[in-house]
Amino acid sequence: MSQLATPWLVLIFGLGAAAVWVAGIHLSRQTDVLATRLHLGSALGGLLLLALATNLPEIAIVCSAALSGDVGVAVGNILGGIAIQTVVLVVLDVFGVSAGRPLTYRAASLVLVVEGLAVIGVLATVVGGTQLPAGVIVWRLTPECVLIAVLWLVSLLLVQRAGRGLPWHEAGQPPDGQKPERGHRRRRTEQTATQKGISTARAAGIFAAAAAVTLIAGIVLERSGEAIAGHIGLSGVLFGATVLAAATSLPEVSTGLTSVRQGDYQLAVSDIFGGNAFLPVLFLPATLLSGKAVLPRASDTDIYLTAVGIVLTTAYVTGLLFRPTRRVARMGVDSLVVLVLYALALAGLFAISAAA
């Protein structure tokens, strides 16, 4: 695509982003329908399905970049995606929550704290993995990418266990928190589909079609984005961590706003944390497809983005524990802190890139 003029590339990129937005909405709806009708719920299979469905754009981009040998875009999209998807919670707090208490006050739950700690643990492993020798690779696998995948699976089991109850008062739920049971948005989506006469087979068909569109659009985003970055003189890592990551986060914005407006605050936060914990697992297919030890080749900006993801997640975990009641500029104090930190982090990211 590099031979096309920049305006055409921008148009193609915009169409790809629009396709990801629309397909992502349908993908999320049919995932809710299938998870409810197949009684997956919070079972391990349901968590796996949700993780794969909500991250299909990132999967497509990482696999495409790895196959083309451009692992910098793949790494930047994964780690930049975690930071920007955390900032999606700011969007949900400002535009989704009605007047009154902020998002983390309403969503407070020890189960969400467990999910946030899982994100921090996985990202800390990413930082450690960047320090290993690049030559440690067996059967196209490296120890750090395998460990990340194992930690993610263990975190799913812990979250599943926590969802059944914790040895705390009110099973980890605050006395004045979210009243409807977590996940009621998914049941409401399934009830709406039933009222419209959508069968399970049709839901599966829509799911498959939306998944195919998402995968193709993801590849289009990666290829056109790489060409745009080359035309404007922006490094692949910076483009992947900012513009590309923002484009692939559009479905999370849509589904998150739906959850929050329906009063399912815990599900909205859980979807973001769950997706962020899953994204580093994509280093496994990136390593397999590229045949290279991806993490040991991480640049300074990659490690920097990982640290940003840890700090932003820590801010929201703290908010879930302390439950701030004050809102500033329509957002909770923790969301304001995250927004300011992310803006500073972007400035630092460009400074690191300029100095390299």
VEXDREN-2710 file (C-alpha; in Angstrom, 1 decimal):
% VEXDREN-2710
k/r/px/py/pz
1/MET/0.0/0.0/0.0
2/SER/3.0/2.3/0.4
3/GLN/2.6/3.4/-3.3
4/LEU/-0.8/5.0/-2.6
5/ALA/-1.0/8.7/-1.8
6/THR/-1.5/9.7/1.9
7/PRO/-5.1/10.9/1.5
8/TRP/-6.1/7.5/0.0
9/LEU/-4.3/5.7/2.8
10/VAL/-6.1/7.8/5.4
11/LEU/-9.4/7.0/3.7
12/ILE/-8.7/3.3/3.7
13/PHE/-7.6/3.4/7.4
14/GLY/-10.8/5.3/8.3
15/LEU/-12.9/2.7/6.5
16/GLY/-11.1/-0.1/8.3
17/ALA/-11.7/1.6/11.6
18/ALA/-15.4/2.0/10.8
19/ALA/-15.6/-1.7/9.8
20/VAL/-14.0/-2.6/13.2
21/TRP/-16.5/-0.4/15.0
22/VAL/-19.6/-1.8/13.3
23/ALA/-18.4/-5.4/13.3
24/GLY/-17.2/-5.1/16.9
25/ILE/-20.7/-4.1/18.0
26/HIS/-22.3/-7.1/16.4
27/LEU/-19.5/-9.3/17.6
28/SER/-20.1/-8.2/21.2
29/ARG/-23.9/-8.6/21.0
30/GLN/-23.7/-12.2/19.5
31/THR/-21.0/-13.1/22.1
32/ASP/-23.5/-12.1/24.8
33/VAL/-26.2/-14.2/23.1
34/LEU/-24.1/-17.3/22.7
35/ALA/-22.5/-17.1/26.1
36/THR/-26.0/-16.9/27.7
37/ARG/-27.7/-19.5/25.6
38/LEU/-24.8/-22.0/25.8
39/HIS/-24.7/-21.4/29.6
40/LEU/-21.0/-20.4/29.5
41/GLY/-21.5/-17.5/31.9
42/SER/-18.4/-16.9/33.9
43/ALA/-17.0/-20.4/33.1
44/LEU/-13.6/-20.7/31.7
45/GLY/-14.9/-21.3/28.2
46/GLY/-17.0/-18.1/28.4
47/LEU/-14.0/-16.1/29.6
48/LEU/-11.9/-17.5/26.7
49/LEU/-14.6/-16.7/24.2
50/LEU/-15.0/-13.2/25.4
51/ALA/-11.2/-12.6/25.4
52/LEU/-10.9/-13.8/21.8
53/ALA/-14.0/-12.0/20.5
54/THR/-13.2/-8.6/22.0
55/ASN/-9.6/-8.6/20.8
56/LEU/-10.0/-9.9/17.3
57/PRO/-8.7/-6.6/15.8
58/GLU/-5.6/-6.8/17.8
59/ILE/-5.2/-10.5/16.9
60/ALA/-5.4/-9.7/13.2
61/ILE/-3.0/-6.8/13.4
62/VAL/-0.4/-8.7/15.5
63/CYS/-0.5/-11.8/13.2
64/SER/-0.3/-9.7/10.1
65/ALA/2.6/-7.6/11.4
66/ALA/4.4/-10.8/12.6
67/LEU/4.0/-12.5/9.3
68/SER/5.4/-9.5/7.5
69/GLY/8.4/-9.3/9.9
70/ASP/7.4/-6.0/11.4
71/VAL/7.3/-7.0/15.0
72/GLY/7.7/-3.4/16.1
73/VAL/4.1/-2.6/15.0
74/ALA/2.9/-5.8/16.7
75/VAL/4.6/-4.9/20.0
76/GLY/3.5/-1.3/19.9
77/ASN/-0.1/-2.2/19.2
78/ILE/-0.2/-4.7/22.1
79/LEU/1.4/-2.5/24.8
80/GLY/0.0/0.8/23.5
81/GLY/-3.4/-0.9/23.3
82/ILE/-3.3/-1.7/27.0
83/ALA/-2.7/1.9/27.9
84/ILE/-5.3/3.3/25.6
85/GLN/-7.9/0.7/26.5
86/THR/-7.4/1.7/30.2
87/VAL/-8.1/5.3/29.1
88/VAL/-11.4/4.0/27.7
89/LEU/-12.6/3.9/31.3
90/VAL/-12.2/7.7/31.4
91/VAL/-14.6/7.9/28.4
92/LEU/-17.1/5.6/30.1
93/ASP/-16.9/7.7/33.3
94/VAL/-17.4/11.0/31.5
95/PHE/-20.0/10.0/28.9
96/GLY/-21.6/6.9/30.3
97/VAL/-22.2/7.5/34.0
98/SER/-25.1/9.8/34.9
99/ALA/-24.8/12.5/37.5
100/GLY/-23.8/11.3/40.9
101/ARG/-21.1/8.9/42.0
102/PRO/-18.2/8.2/39.5
103/LEU/-17.6/4.9/37.8
104/THR/-15.3/3.2/40.3
105/TYR/-17.5/4.0/43.2
106/ARG/-20.4/2.3/41.5
107/ALA/-18.4/-0.6/40.1
108/ALA/-16.4/-1.3/43.3
109/SER/-15.8/-5.0/43.8
110/LEU/-12.9/-7.1/45.1
111/VAL/-13.3/-9.4/42.0
112/LEU/-12.4/-6.4/39.8
113/VAL/-9.4/-5.7/42.1
114/VAL/-8.3/-9.3/41.4
115/GLU/-8.7/-8.7/37.6
116/GLY/-6.7/-5.4/37.9
117/LEU/-3.9/-7.2/39.8
118/ALA/-3.8/-9.9/37.1
119/VAL/-3.1/-7.1/34.5
120/ILE/-0.3/-5.7/36.6
121/GLY/1.2/-9.2/37.1
122/VAL/1.1/-10.0/33.4
123/LEU/2.7/-6.6/32.5
124/ALA/5.4/-7.1/35.1
125/THR/6.2/-10.4/33.5
126/VAL/6.4/-8.6/30.1
127/VAL/9.1/-6.2/31.6
128/GLY/11.1/-9.2/32.9
129/GLY/10.8/-10.9/29.5
130/THR/12.4/-8.0/27.7
131/GLN/15.6/-8.6/29.6
132/LEU/16.1/-12.2/28.5
133/PRO/18.6/-13.2/25.8
134/ALA/17.1/-13.1/22.3
135/GLY/18.7/-16.5/21.5
136/VAL/16.6/-18.4/24.0
137/ILE/14.0/-19.9/21.6
138/VAL/13.0/-23.6/21.3
139/TRP/10.3/-24.8/18.8
140/ARG/9.7/-21.2/17.9
141/LEU/8.7/-20.5/21.5
142/THR/10.4/-18.4/24.2
143/PRO/10.0/-18.9/27.9
144/GLU/8.6/-15.5/28.6
145/CYS/5.8/-15.7/26.1
146/VAL/4.8/-19.2/27.4
147/LEU/4.9/-17.9/31.0
148/ILE/2.7/-14.9/30.1
149/ALA/0.1/-17.3/28.5
150/VAL/0.2/-19.5/31.6
151/LEU/-0.2/-16.6/34.0
152/TRP/-3.2/-15.4/32.0
153/LEU/-4.8/-18.8/32.2
154/VAL/-4.1/-18.9/36.0
155/SER/-5.6/-15.4/36.4
156/LEU/-8.8/-16.6/34.6
157/LEU/-9.1/-19.4/37.0
158/LEU/-8.6/-17.0/40.0
159/VAL/-11.2/-14.6/38.6
160/GLN/-13.6/-17.4/38.0
161/ARG/-13.1/-18.6/41.6
162/ALA/-13.5/-15.1/43.0
163/GLY/-16.7/-14.7/41.0
164/ARG/-18.2/-17.6/43.0
165/GLY/-17.5/-15.9/46.3
166/LEU/-14.7/-14.5/48.4
167/PRO/-14.1/-15.0/52.1
168/TRP/-15.0/-11.3/52.8
169/HIS/-18.1/-9.5/54.0
170/GLU/-20.7/-9.4/51.2
171/ALA/-18.4/-11.6/49.1
172/GLY/-16.3/-8.6/48.2
173/GLN/-19.2/-6.4/47.3
174/PRO/-19.7/-3.0/48.9
175/PRO/-23.1/-2.5/50.7
176/ASP/-24.0/0.4/48.5
177/GLY/-22.5/-0.6/45.2
178/GLN/-24.0/-2.0/42.0
179/LYS/-27.5/-3.4/42.8
180/PRO/-28.2/-5.6/39.8
181/GLU/-26.1/-8.7/39.5
182/ARG/-22.9/-8.3/37.3
183/GLY/-23.5/-9.4/33.8
184/HIS/-27.2/-8.4/33.5
185/ARG/-26.3/-6.6/30.3
186/ARG/-25.5/-9.9/28.6
187/ARG/-28.8/-11.4/29.7
188/ARG/-30.7/-8.3/28.5
189/THR/-29.0/-8.6/25.1
190/GLU/-30.0/-12.2/24.8
191/GLN/-33.6/-11.4/25.8
192/THR/-33.7/-8.7/23.1
193/ALA/-32.4/-11.2/20.5
194/THR/-35.0/-13.8/21.6
195/GLN/-37.8/-11.2/21.2
196/LYS/-36.5/-10.5/17.7
197/GLY/-36.6/-14.2/16.9
198/ILE/-32.8/-14.6/16.4
199/SER/-32.0/-18.3/16.7
200/THR/-28.8/-19.6/18.2
201/ALA/-27.7/-20.7/14.7
202/ARG/-28.3/-17.2/13.3
203/ALA/-26.4/-15.7/16.2
204/ALA/-23.5/-18.0/15.5
205/GLY/-23.6/-17.0/11.8
206/ILE/-23.6/-13.3/12.6
207/PHE/-20.8/-13.9/15.0
208/ALA/-18.7/-15.7/12.4
209/ALA/-19.4/-13.0/9.8
210/ALA/-18.5/-10.2/12.2
211/ALA/-15.4/-12.0/13.2
212/ALA/-14.3/-12.4/9.5
213/VAL/-15.0/-8.7/8.9
214/THR/-13.0/-7.7/12.0
215/LEU/-10.0/-9.9/11.0
216/ILE/-10.0/-8.4/7.5
217/ALA/-10.4/-4.9/8.7
218/GLY/-7.6/-5.4/11.2
219/ILE/-5.2/-6.5/8.5
220/VAL/-6.3/-3.4/6.4
221/LEU/-5.6/-1.2/9.4
222/GLU/-2.2/-2.7/9.9
223/ARG/-1.1/-2.4/6.3
224/SER/-2.5/1.1/5.7
225/GLY/-1.3/2.3/9.1
226/GLU/2.2/1.1/8.4
227/ALA/2.2/3.0/5.0
228/ILE/0.8/6.2/6.6
229/ALA/3.5/6.0/9.3
230/GLY/6.1/5.8/6.6
231/HIS/4.6/8.7/4.7
232/ILE/4.5/11.1/7.6
233/GLY/7.8/10.0/9.1
234/LEU/6.3/8.4/12.3
235/SER/7.9/5.2/13.6
236/GLY/5.8/2.0/13.5
237/VAL/6.0/1.7/17.3
238/LEU/4.6/5.2/17.9
239/PHE/1.8/4.8/15.3
240/GLY/0.9/1.3/16.6
241/ALA/0.9/2.6/20.2
242/THR/-1.3/5.6/19.5
243/VAL/-3.5/5.9/16.3
244/LEU/-3.6/2.2/15.6
245/ALA/-4.3/1.2/19.2
246/ALA/-7.1/3.9/19.4
247/ALA/-8.7/2.5/16.2
248/THR/-8.8/-1.0/17.6
249/SER/-10.2/0.2/20.9
250/LEU/-13.4/1.5/19.3
251/PRO/-15.5/-1.6/20.0
252/GLU/-14.6/-1.4/23.7
253/VAL/-15.9/2.1/23.8
254/SER/-19.3/1.1/22.3
255/THR/-19.8/-2.0/24.4
256/GLY/-18.6/-0.2/27.5
257/LEU/-21.0/2.7/27.1
258/THR/-23.8/0.2/26.6
259/SER/-22.9/-1.6/29.8
260/VAL/-22.6/1.6/31.9
261/ARG/-25.8/3.1/30.6
262/GLN/-27.6/-0.1/31.6
263/GLY/-26.2/0.1/35.0
264/ASP/-23.7/-2.8/34.6
265/TYR/-20.7/-0.9/35.8
266/GLN/-18.8/-3.9/37.0
267/LEU/-19.0/-5.6/33.6
268/ALA/-17.8/-2.5/31.8
269/VAL/-14.6/-2.4/34.0
270/SER/-14.2/-6.1/33.8
271/ASP/-14.3/-6.1/30.0
272/ILE/-11.4/-3.6/29.9
273/PHE/-9.3/-5.4/32.5
274/GLY/-10.0/-8.7/30.9
275/GLY/-8.9/-7.5/27.5
276/ASN/-5.8/-5.9/28.9
277/ALA/-4.7/-9.1/30.7
278/PHE/-5.2/-11.0/27.4
279/LEU/-3.3/-8.7/25.0
280/PRO/0.2/-9.7/26.2
281/VAL/-0.7/-13.3/25.4
282/LEU/-0.5/-12.2/21.7
283/PHE/3.3/-12.3/22.1
284/LEU/2.9/-16.0/21.8
285/PRO/1.5/-16.1/18.3
286/ALA/3.7/-13.2/17.3
287/THR/6.8/-15.3/18.3
288/LEU/5.4/-18.4/16.6
289/LEU/4.6/-16.6/13.3
290/SER/7.7/-14.4/13.1
291/GLY/10.2/-17.1/14.3
292/LYS/11.8/-14.4/16.5
293/ALA/12.0/-13.8/20.2
294/VAL/9.8/-10.8/20.2
295/LEU/10.1/-9.5/23.8
296/PRO/13.9/-9.5/24.1
297/ARG/13.9/-7.2/21.0
298/ALA/11.6/-4.7/22.7
299/SER/12.7/-1.1/22.4
300/ASP/12.8/1.6/25.1
301/THR/9.4/2.8/24.0
302/ASP/7.9/-0.7/24.4
303/ILE/9.2/-1.0/28.0
304/TYR/8.0/2.5/28.7
305/LEU/4.5/1.7/27.4
306/THR/4.4/-1.4/29.7
307/ALA/5.2/0.8/32.7
308/VAL/2.5/3.2/31.6
309/GLY/0.0/0.4/31.5
310/ILE/1.0/-0.7/35.0
311/VAL/0.6/2.8/36.4
312/LEU/-2.8/3.5/34.8
313/THR/-4.1/0.1/36.0
314/THR/-2.8/0.8/39.5
315/ALA/-4.7/4.1/39.6
316/TYR/-8.0/2.4/38.8
317/VAL/-7.4/-0.5/41.2
318/THR/-6.8/2.2/43.9
319/GLY/-10.0/3.9/42.9
320/LEU/-11.9/0.6/43.2
321/LEU/-10.6/0.2/46.7
322/PHE/-11.0/3.8/48.0
323/ARG/-14.1/4.5/46.0
324/PRO/-13.8/8.3/45.5
325/THR/-17.1/10.1/45.6
326/ARG/-16.0/13.4/44.1
327/ARG/-16.4/14.2/40.4
328/VAL/-14.3/16.8/38.6
329/ALA/-15.2/17.7/35.0
330/ARG/-17.8/14.9/35.0
331/MET/-15.3/12.3/36.0
332/GLY/-14.0/10.6/39.1
333/VAL/-10.8/11.8/40.7
334/ASP/-9.1/8.5/39.6
335/SER/-10.2/9.0/36.0
336/LEU/-8.8/12.6/36.1
337/VAL/-5.5/11.2/37.4
338/VAL/-5.4/8.6/34.6
339/LEU/-6.2/11.2/32.0
340/VAL/-3.4/13.5/33.2
341/LEU/-0.9/10.6/33.5
342/TYR/-1.7/9.4/30.0
343/ALA/-1.2/12.9/28.5
344/LEU/2.1/13.1/30.2
345/ALA/3.0/9.6/29.1
346/LEU/2.3/10.5/25.5
347/ALA/4.6/13.5/25.8
348/GLY/7.3/11.2/27.2
349/LEU/6.8/8.7/24.5
350/PHE/7.5/11.2/21.8
351/ALA/10.5/12.5/23.7
352/ILE/11.9/9.0/23.9
353/SER/11.3/8.4/20.3
354/ALA/12.9/11.7/19.3
355/ALA/16.0/10.9/21.4
356/ALA/16.4/7.5/19.9
END
